[in-house]
Amino acid sequence: MFIHTVQPGDTLYTIGKKYGISVDQIRAVNGVKTANIVPGLALLLPLYEYTVQPGDTLSSIARRSFISLAQLRTANPSARPNSLQPGMKLTIPDISNYLAGTLSYYVVRSPDLDRKIINDFAPYASSISLFRYRVGPNGDIVNQLNDLEAIETTWENRVTPLATITNLTPEGFSTEVTSVILNNPTARTNLVNNIFQLVDQRGYGGVNIDFERVAEADRDLYTGFLRQLRDRLVPAGYAITVAVPAKTSEDIPWLKGYDFGGIGSVVNYMFIMAYDWHHAGSEPGPVAPITEVRNTIEFAINNVPRKKIIIGVPLYGYNWSIPHQPGNIATAISNQDAMDRAISYQVAIQYSEEEESPFFRFRDEQDQLHEVWFEDVRSIAAKMKLVREYNLQAIGAWQLTLGFAAGPWLLTKFFTIAKV
């Protein structure tokens, strides 16, 4: 597989003719709904034979294929830099031999829709964390989910369903609710028992704890809670996983509640939410810049076993109004919808090579200027390369209902997905 970045004058027909692939397949793999593509749009072409184009070099072909130059040369021993000719066929080597245990999130909707979406994505998943159960200050689980169909469908596809347990309230993730539970041994034990009963009675294979905004004062208590939960779940054969924010050092005040070393010693897997460096309330910019993702990984591997680390990627971006004014809130937009938006307004997509992030600007019908940053096949492939480079467990996504047509194709390019 390799990526073609649309150039001025390209059409789906000319791209298909150039590489020997049908227009229908290009559209299906990339979720392209119209023929009116725009410059800068990155298209994944699911071919393992590359047709050399004018101006190509072995290095540029390897870069577009997300493989090393050595791998390309090994697969094509007769190809020499000074002998490349347009029309030559080169083999793109299969690099999918990296066994990975993925974990992604799915927001429960309705039984029929749950079955359809999970069936679609499950072949490319190891674990799916069903979102979400909420906790109260006394350690009770305060809501119910109509999740039995989703749980059953997940197991049927040899994927482990996890119950996502959150500290969400109507006002958002609650530092206060978490603190009350952690500082009350009775409430803490009650929550551990309630989680065990939920997992056991509903038929889950484990749990994912997504407590956000944990206070620095509760750092050790939070790790202790996870240890207590592990001691209850693991002997019964259940997995314990956790979602944590992306940390690049211990000096970030609002992230001191998370002891990566302590948490990593307890859980089976750690899903690092490697996104939202720019967010709805910030100025425009890349949501998951590669420089920060790399810094996050390098901090994590100094504290957590590599094979416990799952790097989370966003299946969304943000749409900001320009010029940005403090207090203005951007609108979240799925990666797929962002590409559709650029095509709809016929504006070129730019790409930050430094941050490995796509973006574009458009002016709407009210003459308001917008700036959109999102993720595409180039930026997500760059993060998948990091998983392999640092020998991590896998990659995961927030969240599957947002959709990303090329995602499964990218996963099977870089990984062999572990199954139950």
HELIX and SHEET records of a PDB file:
HELIX    1   1 LEU A   12  TYR A   19  1                                   8    
HELIX    2   2 VAL A   23  ASN A   30  1                                   8    
HELIX    3   3 LEU A   58  SER A   65  1                                   8    
HELIX    4   4 LEU A   69  ALA A   75  1                                   7    
HELIX    5   5 PRO A   81  SER A   83  5                                   3    
HELIX    6   6 PRO A  111  PHE A  121  1                                  11    
HELIX    7   7 ALA A  122  TYR A  124  5                                   3    
HELIX    8   8 LEU A  148  GLU A  156  1                                   9    
HELIX    9   9 THR A  175  LEU A  182  1                                   8    
HELIX   10  10 PRO A  185  ARG A  202  1                                  18    
HELIX   11  11 GLU A  216  ASP A  218  5                                   3    
HELIX   12  12 ARG A  219  LEU A  233  1                                  15    
HELIX   13  13 VAL A  234  ALA A  236  5                                   3    
HELIX   14  14 PRO A  253  LEU A  255  5                                   3    
HELIX   15  15 PHE A  260  VAL A  266  1                                   7    
HELIX   16  16 ILE A  290  ILE A  301  1                                  12    
HELIX   17  17 ARG A  306  LYS A  308  5                                   3    
HELIX   18  18 ASN A  335  TYR A  345  1                                  11    
HELIX   19  19 VAL A  377  GLU A  389  1                                  13    
HELIX   20  20 LEU A  400  LEU A  402  5                                   3    
HELIX   21  21 GLY A  407  PHE A  414  1                                   8    
SHEET    1   A 2 PHE A   2  THR A   5  0                                        
SHEET    2   A 2 ALA A  42  LEU A  45 -1                                        
SHEET    1   B 2 GLU A  49  THR A  51  0                                        
SHEET    2   B 2 LYS A  89  THR A  91 -1                                        
SHEET    1   C 2 LEU A  99  ALA A 100  0                                        
SHEET    2   C 2 THR A 416  ILE A 417  1                                        
SHEET    1   D 8 LEU A 103  VAL A 107  0                                        
SHEET    2   D 8 SER A 127  ARG A 134  1                                        
SHEET    3   D 8 THR A 160  THR A 166  1                                        
SHEET    4   D 8 GLY A 206  ASP A 210  1                                        
SHEET    5   D 8 ALA A 239  PRO A 245  1                                        
SHEET    6   D 8 TYR A 269  MET A 273  1                                        
SHEET    7   D 8 ILE A 309  PRO A 314  1                                        
SHEET    8   D 8 ALA A 394  TRP A 398  1                                        
SHEET    1   E 2 LEU A 168  THR A 169  0                                        
SHEET    2   E 2 GLY A 172  PHE A 173 -1                                        
SHEET    1   F 5 THR A 331  SER A 334  0                                        
SHEET    2   F 5 TYR A 316  ILE A 322 -1                                        
SHEET    3   F 5 LEU A 369  TRP A 373 -1                                        
SHEET    4   F 5 SER A 357  ARG A 363 -1                                        
SHEET    5   F 5 GLN A 350  SER A 352 -1                                        
END                                                                             
